[in-house]
């Protein structure tokens, strides 16, 4: 260090500077504090600029935090994490400080107040400095816009789950609801706070779900049809106008599940015998029980043909395979009368088996596939 020939304008003492360090030629370019001696500089130096208090708005229902002009899902486990983050954003560290580090010790005063003890350290003018500040954090519990809409029963679309010429099963309704909830959760994970299901209710014909937006309702209908098959249509109804005079519509998406279900046995009455339904995605596809041949409904039949319902694959029972007559017929015991009967032999029949599954219906007695892989 050497004397610069300058004097501190505040105390008049000579200023010592490190060799080679020069101040800007223009006084306007200088930091006003840079002309002070170390004693005067540190006398008024503040390492940290801290607010007197930090206010946080938190949704009491979902835990979202209000930042700027919107609510944000932060995923914090408790309010302490939120308080630490808010205080760190509110604090300012002196621009000339180097090697700055800090630590914080939160003190829970009550349910809505946390006192943050913050300790900072850094280096200024090659001098280590430390400073401790205490910042009270006040947490205000409110209801965010999203939770307010949910509580108020707000919705923009309705997704109706129905089935063609039948009532949906409880498994289908449960799966449709699970598909809807998974899709909404997926949208929420992308930050869409307008994504929610307001209400789910079973009705005699199926299921009704009230959805927050029309776009979300359409997405749910598409996902249900994609997995469960069938089709959907939409209809809109004018409900109001917004503040700018734009018309607001509520859209109903009517999902129609397929007429038949995978695993159902039907008789198209085309002369080739019953069909075990394997797929209802697009055109119905299945397996002929008399021959084992693949079956597909023609496109003229739209989603499914007119057919007689005979039962489900789980309605089948085990019976004894008595004998193999030829490539087209086998003898089995009737599971009800125990008489020996000759019935068609499908390709999938294991002729070495002692017991085979069969279905007895109005169309007669037919061999079922022995395992689900054929279904």
TAHUGI-V170254 format. One record per backbone hydrogen bond with DSSP energy under -0.5 kcal/mol. NH is the residue of the N-H (numbers start at 1). CO is the residue of the C=O. E is the energy in kcal/mol with one decimal. If there is no record, write none. Layout:
BEGIN
((NH/CO/E) (NH/CO/E))
END
This chain:
BEGIN
((2/17/-2.6) (4/15/-2.2) (8/13/-3.2) (12/8/-2.0) (15/6/-2.6) (17/2/-2.9) (21/18/-2.0) (22/20/-0.6) (27/25/-0.5) (29/26/-1.7) (30/27/-1.2) (34/31/-2.1) (35/32/-0.8) (36/33/-1.5) (41/37/-2.7) (42/38/-2.7) (43/39/-1.1) (44/40/-0.9) (44/41/-0.7) (49/92/-3.6) (50/48/-0.7) (54/136/-2.4) (56/138/-2.7) (58/56/-0.6) (58/140/-2.7) (59/64/-2.9) (60/142/-3.4) (63/59/-1.7) (65/72/-2.9) (66/57/-2.5) (67/65/-0.6) (67/70/-2.9) (69/67/-0.6) (70/67/-2.0) (72/65/-3.0) (74/72/-0.7) (81/78/-0.5) (82/78/-0.9) (83/79/-2.5) (84/80/-2.5) (85/81/-1.8) (86/82/-2.4) (87/83/-2.6) (88/84/-2.2) (89/85/-1.6) (90/86/-1.3) (91/87/-1.7) (92/49/-2.2) (94/47/-2.5) (97/94/-1.6) (98/123/-2.1) (101/121/-2.4) (103/119/-2.0) (105/117/-2.5) (107/115/-2.4) (108/106/-0.5) (109/107/-0.8) (109/113/-1.8) (110/113/-1.6) (113/110/-0.7) (114/137/-2.3) (115/107/-3.3) (116/114/-0.6) (116/135/-2.5) (117/105/-1.9) (117/115/-0.7) (118/116/-0.8) (118/133/-3.1) (119/103/-2.7) (120/131/-3.4) (121/101/-2.3) (122/129/-2.4) (123/98/-2.4) (124/127/-2.6) (127/124/-2.0) (128/126/-0.5) (129/122/-2.9) (131/120/-2.2) (133/118/-2.6) (135/116/-2.4) (135/133/-0.5) (136/52/-0.7) (136/134/-0.5) (137/114/-2.9) (138/54/-2.9) (138/136/-0.5) (139/112/-3.3) (139/137/-0.5) (140/56/-3.5) (140/138/-0.6) (141/139/-0.6) (142/58/-3.0) (142/140/-0.5) (144/142/-0.5) (148/144/-2.3) (149/145/-1.9) (150/146/-2.2) (151/147/-2.8) (152/148/-1.7) (153/150/-1.4) (154/149/-2.9) (156/211/-2.5) (157/211/-2.1) (158/251/-2.1) (159/209/-2.8) (160/158/-0.6) (160/253/-2.8) (161/207/-3.2) (162/160/-0.7) (162/255/-2.6) (163/166/-0.5) (164/257/-2.3) (165/163/-0.6) (166/163/-0.8) (168/205/-0.6) (173/169/-2.2) (174/170/-2.5) (175/171/-2.3) (176/172/-2.6) (177/173/-2.3) (178/174/-2.3) (179/175/-2.6) (180/176/-2.1) (181/177/-2.6) (182/178/-2.4) (183/179/-2.2) (184/180/-2.3) (185/181/-2.4) (186/182/-2.0) (187/183/-1.9) (188/184/-2.4) (189/185/-2.0) (190/186/-0.8) (190/187/-0.6) (191/188/-2.0) (192/187/-1.9) (193/191/-1.2) (195/192/-1.1) (196/194/-0.8) (198/196/-0.6) (198/210/-2.0) (199/210/-1.1) (201/208/-2.7) (203/206/-2.1) (206/203/-0.8) (207/161/-1.7) (208/201/-2.7) (209/159/-2.2) (210/199/-2.9) (211/157/-3.0) (211/209/-0.6) (212/196/-2.1) (217/213/-2.0) (218/214/-2.3) (219/215/-2.1) (220/216/-2.3) (221/217/-2.2) (222/218/-2.3) (223/219/-2.2) (224/220/-2.5) (225/221/-2.2) (226/222/-2.1) (227/223/-1.6) (228/224/-3.3) (229/225/-1.8) (230/280/-0.8) (231/256/-2.0) (233/254/-1.8) (235/252/-1.8) (237/250/-2.0) (239/248/-2.8) (240/248/-1.4) (242/246/-2.4) (245/242/-2.1) (248/240/-3.4) (250/237/-2.9) (251/156/-1.3) (251/249/-0.5) (252/235/-3.1) (253/158/-3.4) (253/251/-0.5) (254/233/-2.7) (254/252/-0.7) (255/160/-3.2) (255/253/-0.8) (256/231/-3.5) (257/162/-3.0) (257/255/-0.6) (263/277/-2.8) (264/261/-2.2) (265/311/-3.4) (266/264/-0.5) (266/275/-2.6) (267/308/-2.4) (268/266/-0.5) (275/266/-3.6) (276/287/-3.1) (277/264/-3.2) (277/275/-0.7) (278/285/-2.6) (279/285/-2.1) (282/280/-0.7) (284/303/-0.8) (285/279/-2.3) (286/295/-2.9) (287/276/-2.0) (288/293/-3.2) (289/274/-1.9) (290/274/-0.5) (292/288/-2.4) (295/286/-2.7) (297/284/-2.6) (301/298/-1.6) (302/299/-1.5) (304/301/-1.3) (308/267/-2.3) (310/265/-2.9) (311/265/-1.2) (313/263/-2.7) (315/312/-2.0) (316/313/-1.4) (317/358/-2.5) (319/356/-2.3) (321/354/-2.6) (322/320/-0.8) (322/331/-2.2) (323/331/-1.6) (325/323/-0.6) (325/329/-1.3) (326/329/-1.8) (330/343/-2.3) (331/323/-3.6) (332/341/-2.5) (333/320/-1.7) (334/339/-3.3) (338/334/-2.7) (341/332/-3.2) (343/330/-2.7) (343/341/-0.6) (345/328/-2.0) (346/344/-0.7) (347/291/-2.0) (349/346/-1.5) (351/349/-0.9) (353/350/-1.6) (356/319/-2.5) (358/317/-2.7) (359/366/-2.6) (361/359/-0.6) (361/364/-2.5) (364/361/-1.6) (366/359/-2.1) (368/357/-2.8) (374/371/-1.0) (375/371/-0.6))
END
